[in-house]
Amino acid sequence: MKHPRHDMGLLVALSHSRAIARRYFVTNGFDGALAMLGLTMGFHVGNTVPLQTVFNACVGTAIALMMSGLSSAYVSEAAERKRELRELEQAMVTALDDTAHGRAARYAPWLIALVNGLAPFMMSMIIITPLWFDVLGHPWPIPALETAIVLAFVVIFLLGVFLGRISGVFWLWSALRTLLIAAVTALLVLQLPN
């Protein structure tokens, strides 16, 4: 019989981590994609910054979003899990540190923190791939900055599709809502002085 320590499915089920991680993936992935859209649109409006600088700024922002996501999710989730475990221990009048519940309480914050941090980083890196290639000396057939902006819209649209699928809402309606948010963001950035 498999020991609970090795049964990750049990730990995920006990901690309800799957639904929480899915939520964090969408919300923080969306944050990362919108941040990249704002940055690339801002640089597009400015039209005077070298592509290497644009790339560095985008990567720096992606790293900051990742670190913020990792640390904030871990700190908040660890505190929440400790509180829940303490309440369960009081109700059962026994220590649960060495049980599946105890392990789930320790495991869940790490899983959620990883998803929370990696989602915006991965979305950002997907969006700035054209900039990356250009900086490495392999330019795209169309301008890299404009391609990154289009990719940002595509990623945001796909996140909307994913959100629609998991929430049971018609996927196109959900995707169009996220796309509308991206369009409003882009329009606001376009108001910046050139």
N, C-alpha and C positions, 0 to 999 in steps of 0.2 A: 504494500500500500504506500502511495506517495506521501511523503512527509509534507505538512502544510508549508514549511519553510521554502520548499522548492516549487510549490504550486502558485505561480504568479497569478494565474486566473482567479484563484481563491482570494488572494490579497487584493486584486483589483476589484473583485465583487464586494468584498467586505468594506472596502474604503470608498466605494462608489466613484472611483477615480476615472473610469472611462468617460462618463458623461461630463464630468468637470473638465477633464483634459480636452475633450472635444470642443467644449465651450471656449476654453482658453485658446485652443488652436485657431478657431475662427476669429475671435475678437482680437487677439494679438497679431495674427496673420494679417488681418484687415488693417490694424494700426501700422504694421510694417509697410504694407503696400501703399497705404495713403501717405505715409511719411515719404516714401520714395517718389510717389507722384508729386507731392508738394515740392520736394527738393529738385527733381528733374525739371518740373515746370518753372520753378523759380530761376534755375540756371538758364533755361530756354528763353525766358523773358529777358534776362540780363544780357545774354548773347555775347559776352566778352570774356568768359572764364575758360581757361584751357581745360580740355577733357580730363587730363590727369587730376586736376583740382576737383572737378565734378565727381570723379570716381572716388577720390580720397574722402571727400565730404560724405558721399553716400555710404561708403564702407564704414566710416567712423560712426555715422548715425545708426547703421545696422548693428554694429558692435554694442553701442550704447543701449539700443532697444533690447538686445539679447541679454545684456548684463542686468538691466533694469527688470526685465521679465523673470530671469532666473532668481534674482535675490528677493524681489517683492513677493513673488508667488511662494517661494520656500518659507520665508519668514511668516507670512500670513497663514499659509496652510499648516505649517508645523504647529503654530500656536493653536489653531482651530482643532487639529487632530488631537493634541495633548488634552485640550479641554473636553472633547468628546470622550476620549479614553478615560479620563478622570471621572466623568459623570457615570460612565458605564461601570467602572470599578466600584464607585460608591453604591450604585444600584445593586450590584451583585455581591458586594462586600468581599471582594477578593482582588488581588493584584493580577493584572492581565498582560504584564510586560512580556512574558515568555509564551504568549498564546498567539494564534493567528491574528486576533484583533490587535494585539500589541505590535506585531510585525507590520500589519497593514497600516497602522497609524504612523509608523516610522517610514514606510515605503512610499506612501501616497504623496507626501510633500515633495519628494525627489522627482517622482514621475511628473507631477503637475508642474513643478518648476522647470523641468527640462522642456516640456511642451510649450510652456509659457515663454521661455527664452528662445527656443529654437524656431518657433513659428514665425515671428517677425524677421528673424535673421535669414531664414530660408526664402521667405517671400521677397525680401529685399535683394538677396543675391540673384534670384531668378530674374528680377526686373532689371538689375544693372549688368546682366550678362553682356549685352552689346557694348557697354562702356569698357568692361573688362577686356573683351576681345580687342577692342580698338587700342586700348592702352598697351596691350601685349604686342601690338603691331600687326594684328589681323583684322583690318577694318571691315565693317559690314558694307554691303552694297548700297544701303541707304544710311543716312546719318545716324550715328549711335544714340545720340540724345533723344531724337524723335522716336527711334525704335524702343528705347527704354520707356518712354511715355506711353506708347501703344501697349507694351507689355504690362505696364502697371494697370491699365484699363482691363486687359485680358485677365490678369490675375484676380483683380477685384470682382470681375464678372463671374469667374469660376468659383471664387469663395462664396458668392451669392448663390450659385447653383448648389454647392455643397450645403450651405445653410438651409436652403429650401428642402433638400433631400432629407436632412436629419430632423427638420421641424415638421415635415409632412405638408408644407405649403407648396403650391405649384412652383417648380424650380425656376421657370422663366420670370415669374413675378418677383420672386426673391432676388434673382440676379439683376433684374432691371432696377430694383430699389437700390442695390449696392452700387450699380453703375451710375444712378442718379446722384448719389452722394459723391462719387468720384468726379462727376461732371461739375457739380457745384464747387467742389474743392478746386478743380482746375480753373474754373471761371473766376473764383476769388483770387487765385494766384495771378491770373492774367491782368488783374487790376493794379498790380504792383507797377510803380514807375519804371520805365526802361532805362 
